[in-house]
């Protein structure tokens, strides 16, 4: 029996039209453009409008990815949506995307791993496809982080934004894939660090949505080491290296974390895709948004070796190595 690879057929993104700049925030809380840029690299972020839900953003990104793939929605038999900000406690926001696309076969579900969500969702979808049970999948990261921010807390409200990104995966026999596809994924979590990055609400604790809380210095301290751990695992599993990859697409949380991780791994700065300046931290949406941006401007091309990594609350973290 031929081995199967999950090949990326298309990607797409969606950003809400409303933009919130650092100058706008400086009129709301005690901060400044210089302070935010120096510490995070962020200059602006997009914010969902009233009535615009996570599934709406996800649906727009999914449609863009399908168009890029030249694929009809009814060809999809699996949707995995990574989000920490679903429309409802239940059902999963993925089923709203499924309905919005007019898909009535297959199945759809959400994955919750905070900022690592897209890497987790990619790994999960890949496992379904390579099993031979499913043929084509939509993997989406979508967030409305603005809905869980404390807009009086300058240490967190300046960091996050809203948006969605998606990729279309297709199961292809390894011979036909010609080396393309998801080569390896590595996922980790350590619940001992929950208190360093969390939301202080939930259905079974407070009965409220709650607000995002973060110990920024502690997150930064752990981030670089955890990220490099799973990237080294990816290199060990495939025989690839910092020199052989074409593009490094990290979670867009903080420019200092991105730069420190690349430097520690020996990845050349010109190989790093950075969108945090224009999007802020969009949690599970950040990697597919960055992928879509690098595809749209011609950087990522067919055959390129692309390294993905993310770390999020929990802590969760993970990596994926993909031959585009």
N, C-alpha and C positions, 0 to 999 in steps of 0.2 A: 504493500500500500504506500502510495506517495505521501511524503510529509507535506504539511500545509503551512503556509505563511499568511499572516494578516497584512495585506498591502494597503497603503494609504492611497485612495483614489481621488480625494479632494478635501479641501478645507475651506472654512468660511468663518466669518465673525460678525458681530453686531455690537455697536456702542450706542447707548442712548444719546440723543442729540444735545441734551443739556450738559454744559461743561461748567465745572466748579474750579476756578483757579486758586492758586495760593493767595493772591490778593483778595479774592472773595472771602476766603477763610479768615484772613487777617482782620476783616471787618466784623467777624463773629466771635473769635476767641483770641487770646493773647498769643499771637504767633506772627511770623513774617515770611515772606518769600525766601529770603536768605536763610532763615533758620530751617525751613523745611527742606530746601534744596541741599544745603550743606549736610544734613543728617540722613536724608533719604534719597535724594536725586529726583524727587517728584516735583513736577511743576503744575500739573492739573490732573483732574479725574472727571469721569463722566458719571452722571447721577440719573437714575431712572425717574421718569416723571410720575405724577400721581396717577394711579390706576395701571401703571406699567409693571407687570409682574415678572418674576424670574422665568416662568415658562414662555412669556412673550419674547424675552430676549433670546432664550434658547431656541425657540421656533424660528426666529429670524436668522440666527447663525446656522441652524440646520438646513434651512432652505438655501442659504448661500453655499454651504458645503456640497449639497446635492447638485446645485447648478455647476459648481466647479468640477464635480466628478462626472457631469453629463449623465446623471442617473435619476430615474423617477423614484418618487417617494415609496411607491408600492413595491419596489424591489427590496426595501429594508425589512429585515425580519428580527432585528434586535436594536434597542435603544438603551444606552447606559448614560444617565445624566448625573454628573457630579455637581453637587450643590450643598451649601450649608444654610441657604436661605430659600427654602421651598415655598411655593405659593401657600400650601396648607400643611398642617401636621400630617394628614393623609387625605387623599391618595398621593402617590409620588408625582412630582411635577413632570416626570418623563411620560406619564400616560396622557397628560394634557398636550405635550408635544406630539405624541403619537396621534391623538385625535385631530390636532391642528393640521397635521400632514395628510390626514385621510387614510391612515394605515389601520387596517383591521385584522392583520395577521401578526404572528410573532409575539414578542413581549417587550415590555419596557419597565425599567425600574431606576431608582435613584441610588447613588453611592455617596456616603457622607464621610469624607476624610479631610475636611477643611481645605487648606491650600494645596494639599497633596492630592485632592480629589480627582483631578484629570489623569494623573499618572496611575492612580488606583483604577479608575474607570477604564483606561486603556488596557491595563493588565487583565482586568476581568473580561472585557470584550474579546481580547486576544485569545484567552483560554477557551471561550465558547466557540470561536471561529476555528481554531486549530483542532478542536475536537471533531470537527466535521459535521456537527449538528446544525450549524447555522452558516449562512453564506455572506450576508452583508449587514454591516452594523453602523449605526451612528453613535459616535462617542462625543459627548457634549460637556463642557464646563460652563456653568452659568450662575451668576450671583447678582443679588441686589443687596450688597453689604451696607449700603446707606440706611437700610431699614433697621439695622441692629447696632448702629453707632450711637454713642453718647456725644452729642454735638457740643457739649460743654467741656469735654475732655480733649485738650489739644494734643495729648500724646498718642491718641488713637484716631480721632476724626480726620486728621490730616493725611492719614496713610492709605485709606481704602477708597475704592471706586466700584462702579457697576459695569457689567458687560457680559458677553458670552462668546464662546468660540466652539467650533465643532470640526471633527474630521469624519470622513467616510472610510470605513475599512472593508475590504473584500477578502474572503478566503480564497487563496490561489495555491495550486500545487507548487511545491518548492522549485521544481524544474521550470515551470512557467513564470515564477516570480523573478527568476534570474538574479537572485541575491537580494531582492528588495523585501521590505516588510519589517515587522517588529522582530528584532533579533533577540532581545532579552529584556526582562523587567525584574526589578528588585524592590520589594516593599518592606517597610519596617514600621513599628510603633512602640511607644514606651509610655504607658499611662501614668507613670509616676510624675510626669511633668504637666499634668492637666492644669494645675493652678497657674501656670506661667502664661497660658493663652487659652481663654475660654469665654463663653457667654454666660452671664449670671442669671439665666432663666431657662425655662423649659416646661413642657406639659406636666411632668411628674414631680418637679421640684417646686416651682413657684406658680405654675399656671399662667405664666407670662412669657413673652418672647425674650425679654432681657436685653442687656447691652454687652458688647464686646469689651473684654478686659485683658490687658496684656502687661507683662513685665518685660519691657523692651530690651533691656540690657541682658537679661537672662536668655531671651529668645536668640538674640544675636550671638551670645557666647556659645550656645549649643549648635546653632545652625550650620556653621561652616564645617565642623567636625562630622556631624551627622550626614550632611550632603555628600561630602567627599567619600564617606564610607560606602554608600551605595553606588557611587560612580566607579569606584575602584572595583567593586563586585561586578559591575557591567563590563568593565575592561577585562577582568579576569575570565569572565564567562565567554567572551568572544575573541580574545586575543587582540582587540583594538587598543588604542591609546589616545592620549591627549593630542598627539601629533597626527594621528590618522583621521580623527573626526573632522568634518567640514564645518559643522555649526553646533554651538552650545546654546540651548534654549532653556534657561533656568526659570523657575518661578520668579515672578517680578514683584518681590516684596520690598526690597531696599537695595539701592545701588551699591552700598558698601558691602552688603553680604554677597551680591553677585560678583563684584570685583575681587573680594577676598577669596571666594571659592575658586574662581578661575585661576587666580594666582597660585593658590595652594596646589592645584591640580596640574599646573603648567600649561593651561589652555591660553593660547594667544588672544589678546584683547580683540583683535579684528575678527575672531570667530564667534564672539559672544553677541547674541541678539538681545537688545535692551529696548524695552518699551515702557518701563516703569515711569519715565518722565511724563508721558502723555496719558497714561491710564491709571497710575497709582497701583495699589495692590488689589487686584480683582479676584483674589483667592483662587478657586478652582478654574476660573475663566482665564487666568493670566497666561498660562502656557499656550493654549490654543489661540488666544488673541495674538500672542507673539509669533506663533507659527504662521498664522494667516497674514500678518504684516510682512514677514520675511518672504513668504511666497509671493505676495502681491507685488513687492518691489524687485523681485527677481533674484534675491539672494539664495533661497533654497530651491534647488533644481533636482530633477529626477536623477537618482543615483547617489545623491549626497548622503553622507552619514551624519545623522542628527542625534545629539544627546540631549535628553530631557531630564530635569530633576526638579524636585519640590520638597518643601517641608511645611508642615502646618500644625495647628493645635492638636493636642493629644498627648505627647507629640506623635505625629505621623510623618514619614518621609519616604521617598522612593525615587527610582530612576528608570529610564527606558532608553534603549538604543534602537534607533529606527533607520533603516536604509530607505530613503525616500523614493 
